């Protein structure tokens, strides 16, 4: 005759395959839930850094492009003598373009007069 003690009964209950599967599924569900929470928290922490990086990248790129375009053009514009037909043509053309844009934005017809030089 075997005498089963309470400790033996608990040990046998722990070795039950259905209990082991249930415990494993419960542990897996808890791990998935914890993983989802950790991923959400990591995303919440990373999002401001990504936004800051994107803003800084956009600013630096815009600065480099504008400096790379404006500086050479300003250097060329300042090196050209002011009193010659080339400069007068540029000034008259830019004035005509501004007048055309103003006319398009205001809805009025543009005058197509070319100033006499």
Backbone torsions as a table, in degrees:
resi	resn	phi	psi	omega
1	UNK	NA	135.2	178.4
2	UNK	-105.2	138.5	177.4
3	UNK	-105.9	119.1	-178.4
4	UNK	-95.0	125.2	179.3
5	UNK	-92.8	172.7	179.4
6	UNK	-64.4	-35.1	179.0
7	UNK	-66.5	-37.9	178.8
8	UNK	-68.8	-37.0	179.0
9	UNK	-65.6	-40.2	178.0
10	UNK	-66.8	-39.3	178.9
11	UNK	-64.9	-41.3	178.6
12	UNK	-66.5	-36.1	179.0
13	UNK	-67.4	-35.1	179.3
14	UNK	-71.6	-25.0	179.9
15	UNK	-89.2	2.6	178.6
16	UNK	-66.2	125.4	-177.4
17	UNK	-60.8	-36.7	-179.9
18	UNK	-66.8	-38.9	176.8
19	UNK	-66.0	-39.1	179.2
20	UNK	-63.7	-41.7	178.4
21	UNK	-65.9	-42.9	179.9
22	UNK	-62.9	-42.3	178.1
23	UNK	-64.8	-40.1	179.5
24	UNK	-66.0	-40.2	179.0
25	UNK	-67.2	-38.9	178.3
26	UNK	-65.8	-40.5	178.1
27	UNK	-66.2	-39.5	178.7
28	UNK	-65.3	-42.2	178.8
29	UNK	-63.6	-40.3	178.6
30	UNK	-66.2	-38.8	179.3
31	UNK	-66.1	-42.0	178.3
32	UNK	-63.8	-43.8	179.3
33	UNK	-63.1	-44.1	177.8
34	UNK	-63.8	-39.4	178.7
35	UNK	-64.8	-40.0	178.3
36	UNK	-65.6	-41.1	177.8
37	UNK	-65.2	-41.2	179.2
38	UNK	-65.2	-40.5	178.8
39	UNK	-65.0	-40.6	178.4
40	UNK	-63.4	-44.4	179.3
41	UNK	-64.9	-39.3	178.4
42	UNK	-65.2	-39.7	178.2
43	UNK	-65.8	-39.1	178.7
44	UNK	-64.7	-34.4	178.2
45	UNK	-76.2	-35.6	-175.5
46	UNK	-79.1	-28.9	-175.7
47	UNK	-59.1	-46.4	176.7
48	UNK	-61.8	-35.5	179.2
49	UNK	-67.3	-39.6	178.7
50	UNK	-65.6	-42.6	178.3
51	UNK	-62.9	-41.7	178.4
52	UNK	-64.4	-41.9	178.1
53	UNK	-63.3	-44.1	-179.5
54	UNK	-63.4	-42.7	178.6
55	UNK	-63.0	-44.4	-178.8
56	UNK	-66.0	-40.6	178.6
57	UNK	-63.2	-44.1	179.8
58	UNK	-63.7	-44.0	178.9
59	UNK	-62.3	-48.3	-177.8
60	UNK	-64.1	-41.5	178.8
61	UNK	-64.0	-45.6	179.8
62	UNK	-63.3	-41.8	178.8
63	UNK	-62.2	-46.2	-178.4
64	UNK	-64.2	-43.1	179.9
65	UNK	-66.2	-46.1	-178.5
66	UNK	-65.5	-40.8	178.5
67	UNK	-66.7	-40.6	180.0
68	UNK	-67.7	-24.5	179.1
69	UNK	-94.5	-49.0	-173.5
70	UNK	-68.9	-43.3	-176.3
71	UNK	-62.1	-49.4	178.0
72	UNK	-63.0	-39.1	179.4
73	UNK	-65.9	-40.1	178.0
74	UNK	-66.0	-39.3	178.5
75	UNK	-63.0	-43.6	178.3
76	UNK	-66.3	-43.6	-178.6
77	UNK	-63.1	-37.5	-179.6
78	UNK	-76.8	-19.5	-179.4
79	UNK	-87.4	-12.6	179.3
80	UNK	-84.1	132.9	176.3
81	UNK	-60.3	147.2	-171.9
82	UNK	-83.3	-31.0	-173.6
83	UNK	-103.0	76.5	175.7
84	UNK	-151.7	165.5	-176.2
85	UNK	-62.3	-32.6	180.0
86	UNK	-61.4	-49.0	-179.5
87	UNK	-66.7	-40.8	177.9
88	UNK	-61.8	-39.6	177.5
89	UNK	-64.2	-41.7	177.2
90	UNK	-62.6	-43.6	-179.5
91	UNK	-65.3	-46.3	-180.0
92	UNK	-64.4	-39.6	179.0
93	UNK	-66.2	-41.7	179.2
94	UNK	-67.2	-36.8	177.4
95	UNK	-64.9	-42.4	179.0
96	UNK	-65.2	-38.2	178.5
97	UNK	-66.5	-41.4	177.5
98	UNK	-63.3	-42.0	178.5
99	UNK	-61.9	-40.6	-179.9
100	UNK	-65.3	-43.0	178.5
101	UNK	-64.6	-44.2	177.8
102	UNK	-59.8	-41.2	179.7
103	UNK	-66.3	-40.0	179.9
104	UNK	-67.0	-38.9	-178.6
105	UNK	-74.4	-31.2	-179.4
106	UNK	-90.7	-12.6	179.1
107	UNK	85.5	6.0	178.9
108	UNK	-94.8	149.5	177.0
109	UNK	-69.4	142.9	-179.6
110	UNK	-83.8	147.7	173.8
111	UNK	-84.4	138.4	-178.2
112	UNK	-105.8	38.6	178.9
113	UNK	-83.0	138.5	174.7
114	UNK	-107.8	121.3	-178.4
115	UNK	-63.6	143.7	178.4
116	UNK	-75.7	138.2	179.4
117	UNK	-108.2	NA	NA
